[in-house]
Amino acid sequence: MSGADQGVARARVELERCLAPDRLSATAFDLDRVSRDESSLPPGSADLVVFPESTAEVAAVTRIARETRTPLTARGGGTSLEGNPIPVLGGIVLDLGRMNRLLDVSPIDLYATVQPGLSHLELNRRLADFGLFFSATPGGTGVAATVGGLIANNASGIYSLRYGSARRSLLACEVVTGTGDVLRAGGMAPRRSSGYDLPGLLAGSEGTLGILTELTVSLHPVPESRRRSAAIFPTDDAAARAIGALRLHGLDLAAIELVNREAAALAAAEEGVAAREGALVLIEVHGSASAAAEISVEAGGVCRDGGGAVCSDAAAAQLWRCRERLTAAVRRAIPDARVVRADLGAPVSRLPELISWCDARRRAKNLALYIFGHGGVGILHALLPVPADSSAEADARDFRERLIERAVSLGGTVSAEHGIGIGNRHLMRLEHGEALGLMSGIKKLFDPEGVLNPGKVLPIC
Ligand SMILES: Cc1cc2nc3c(=O)[nH]c(=O)nc-3n(C[C@H](O)[C@H](O)[C@H](O)COP(=O)(O)OP(=O)(O)OC[C@H]3O[C@@H](n4cnc5c(N)ncnc54)[C@H](O)[C@@H]3O)c2cc1C
């Protein structure tokens, strides 16, 4: 038996001693379920799944993992797209699905305190009674994605233009560090200037610094009206320029989505929508009915000035539906395809040149390239479905690397909202350079034995 296997065996004995039997599983079904996420990355093989029901249980499991040097990977809904919750080194997967209670809502202070396994959709269903909502919205995955997972990945989603990313929403948290200690960080005051921003550091750390066991997140009043519109542009470049113009006009928009010509054609064909060919800019406005209508008209004028054709309300609703189903549509585009994807971010002013670069390069390589994303905040998802293990796969992977290098050289980022996981780990140095040493030091402070989600985020841990 290897040292690692002995560690897992000892961990299992300890866990059986201190947890109720229904908290542990090593069934093929559970091990398989936690082996992957929504990416095409290879699955991992966990040895054990633990379903904690309290912070004390999470702390006990973490202490045992530390003592036995057993990898411990937190799992929310498993909807990540970069392998973030895949247990690459085996060990224990901590499935937080049973810690799913809404603990407190303060309508005046606009916050809710929740356990990490509460799904985004269920939280918003419960908040509707208070006329409030939690804004981090992963397109089409709300049923499964959890508040803990959204914060741990620093997700953004379509409404981050108006309401900010998940990190910005985390006011306070309870966290179990890699030592098994339970700490509280942050607070409920709307502003604070005291000490280091630990909630900000834990948000986006993908379970490598601590397990979030309680989260206080900021909320927003449900807008009286939501108005969706759409414009079709002859080129991807014109659509990207229009987004810059919309920002320059200072219009109060909740969402600006960009869909390139290729992705728009695919989605329209899938949904049976007879739309004019072209790249899309999709807009959503929140506010009173009259303000939303007025701002929509103004946004339409800006799009027209940029060469766009503004759609009817009915056509806009159809095109928005297409946008929401795009990730799934791309997966279906080539049966059994592997989807090579990038989740990059760039300053909005550089989107036109980035998107033109993509178009020229993918033509040279004859690759299918579907680009869409939250253009108003510079987030682009580039998806390249290719037959697995084909020469096209090598070309697509090379394209992805060059594209990300390009985005970083323009002041952008390797990953804007899906996190680093496994898929982007090798690119961390490109973006962070010498600062990686400091990040490794922080990791050691929180998790001295390196048991929390090992093999993720930092290339050298
Ligand atoms: C179709 C589709 C569309 C998507 N659209 C978007 C989008 O628009 N915007 C966006 O940002 N993302 C999007 N995503 C990605 C995904 O939904 C988000 O990253 C989501 O935040 C993951 O939540 P989860 O509960 O599934 O977390 P998981 O995938 O289970 O875990 C995410 C990471 O967090 C860690 N983790 C989980 N819970 C905890 C915890 N309590 N404490 C510490 N660490 C923890 C895990 O170890 C892992 O590293 C999309 C995904 C799909 C499949």
The ligand as a Tripos MOL2 file, in Angstrom:
@<TRIPOS>MOLECULE
LIG
   53    58     1     0     0
SMALL
NO_CHARGES

@<TRIPOS>ATOM
      1 C1        -24.1430   26.0600  -19.0520 C.3       1 LIG1
      2 C2        -23.2610   26.7770  -18.0610 C.ar      1 LIG1
      3 C3        -23.2890   28.1620  -18.0070 C.ar      1 LIG1
      4 C4        -22.4860   28.8380  -17.0870 C.ar      1 LIG1
      5 N1        -22.5470   30.2000  -17.0660 N.ar      1 LIG1
      6 C5        -21.7850   30.8700  -16.1910 C.ar      1 LIG1
      7 C6        -21.8290   32.3000  -16.1620 C.ar      1 LIG1
      8 O1        -22.5490   32.9390  -16.9180 O.2       1 LIG1
      9 N2        -21.0440   32.9410  -15.2750 N.ar      1 LIG1
     10 C7        -20.2230   32.2560  -14.4130 C.ar      1 LIG1
     11 O2        -19.5310   32.9020  -13.6390 O.2       1 LIG1
     12 N3        -20.1590   30.9080  -14.4090 N.ar      1 LIG1
     13 C8        -20.9130   30.2010  -15.2700 C.ar      1 LIG1
     14 N4        -20.8530   28.8350  -15.2920 N.ar      1 LIG1
     15 C9        -19.9050   28.1280  -14.4080 C.3       1 LIG1
     16 C10       -20.4800   27.6410  -13.0660 C.3       1 LIG1
     17 O3        -21.8540   27.5400  -13.0600 O.3       1 LIG1
     18 C11       -20.0210   28.5110  -11.9560 C.3       1 LIG1
     19 O4        -18.6130   28.5050  -11.8920 O.3       1 LIG1
     20 C12       -20.5470   28.1720  -10.5370 C.3       1 LIG1
     21 O5        -20.0770   29.2040   -9.7350 O.3       1 LIG1
     22 C13       -20.0950   26.8810   -9.8960 C.3       1 LIG1
     23 O6        -20.9180   26.6090   -8.7570 O.3       1 LIG1
     24 P1        -21.0640   25.1360   -8.2070 P.3       1 LIG1
     25 O7        -21.9290   25.1630   -7.0050 O.co2     1 LIG1
     26 O8        -21.4520   24.2150   -9.2910 O.co2     1 LIG1
     27 O9        -19.5590   24.8710   -7.7290 O.3       1 LIG1
     28 P2        -18.6170   23.6240   -8.0010 P.3       1 LIG1
     29 O10       -18.4080   23.4720   -9.4640 O.co2     1 LIG1
     30 O11       -19.0840   22.4480   -7.2620 O.co2     1 LIG1
     31 O12       -17.2850   24.1470   -7.2940 O.3       1 LIG1
     32 C14       -16.6320   25.2850   -7.7490 C.3       1 LIG1
     33 C15       -15.3230   25.4810   -7.0020 C.3       1 LIG1
     34 O13       -15.5910   25.9510   -5.6990 O.3       1 LIG1
     35 C16       -15.1280   25.0560   -4.7030 C.3       1 LIG1
     36 N5        -16.1710   25.0600   -3.6880 N.ar      1 LIG1
     37 C17       -17.4660   24.6820   -3.8170 C.ar      1 LIG1
     38 N6        -18.1110   24.9140   -2.6730 N.ar      1 LIG1
     39 C18       -17.2190   25.4630   -1.8080 C.ar      1 LIG1
     40 C19       -17.2770   25.9190   -0.4730 C.ar      1 LIG1
     41 N7        -18.3960   25.8840    0.2390 N.pl3     1 LIG1
     42 N8        -16.1530   26.4190    0.1020 N.ar      1 LIG1
     43 C20       -14.9950   26.4720   -0.5960 C.ar      1 LIG1
     44 N9        -14.8780   26.0540   -1.8510 N.ar      1 LIG1
     45 C21       -15.9800   25.5580   -2.4530 C.ar      1 LIG1
     46 C22       -14.8950   23.7430   -5.4100 C.3       1 LIG1
     47 O14       -13.8610   23.0020   -4.7970 O.3       1 LIG1
     48 C23       -14.5010   24.2180   -6.7930 C.3       1 LIG1
     49 O15       -13.1430   24.5650   -6.8110 O.3       1 LIG1
     50 C24       -21.6470   28.1180  -16.2050 C.ar      1 LIG1
     51 C25       -21.6310   26.7290  -16.2390 C.ar      1 LIG1
     52 C26       -22.4210   26.0520  -17.1620 C.ar      1 LIG1
     53 C27       -22.3770   24.5440  -17.1680 C.3       1 LIG1
@<TRIPOS>BOND
     1     1     2 1
     2     2     3 ar
     3     2    52 ar
     4     3     4 ar
     5     4     5 ar
     6     4    50 ar
     7     5     6 ar
     8     6     7 ar
     9     6    13 1
    10     7     8 2
    11     7     9 ar
    12     9    10 ar
    13    10    11 2
    14    10    12 ar
    15    12    13 ar
    16    13    14 ar
    17    14    15 1
    18    14    50 ar
    19    15    16 1
    20    16    17 1
    21    16    18 1
    22    18    19 1
    23    18    20 1
    24    20    21 1
    25    20    22 1
    26    22    23 1
    27    23    24 1
    28    24    25 2
    29    24    26 1
    30    24    27 1
    31    27    28 1
    32    28    29 2
    33    28    30 1
    34    28    31 1
    35    31    32 1
    36    32    33 1
    37    33    34 1
    38    33    48 1
    39    34    35 1
    40    35    36 1
    41    35    46 1
    42    36    37 ar
    43    36    45 ar
    44    37    38 ar
    45    38    39 ar
    46    39    40 ar
    47    39    45 ar
    48    40    41 1
    49    40    42 ar
    50    42    43 ar
    51    43    44 ar
    52    44    45 ar
    53    46    47 1
    54    46    48 1
    55    48    49 1
    56    50    51 ar
    57    51    52 ar
    58    52    53 1
@<TRIPOS>SUBSTRUCTURE
     1 LIG1         1 GROUP 0 **** ****
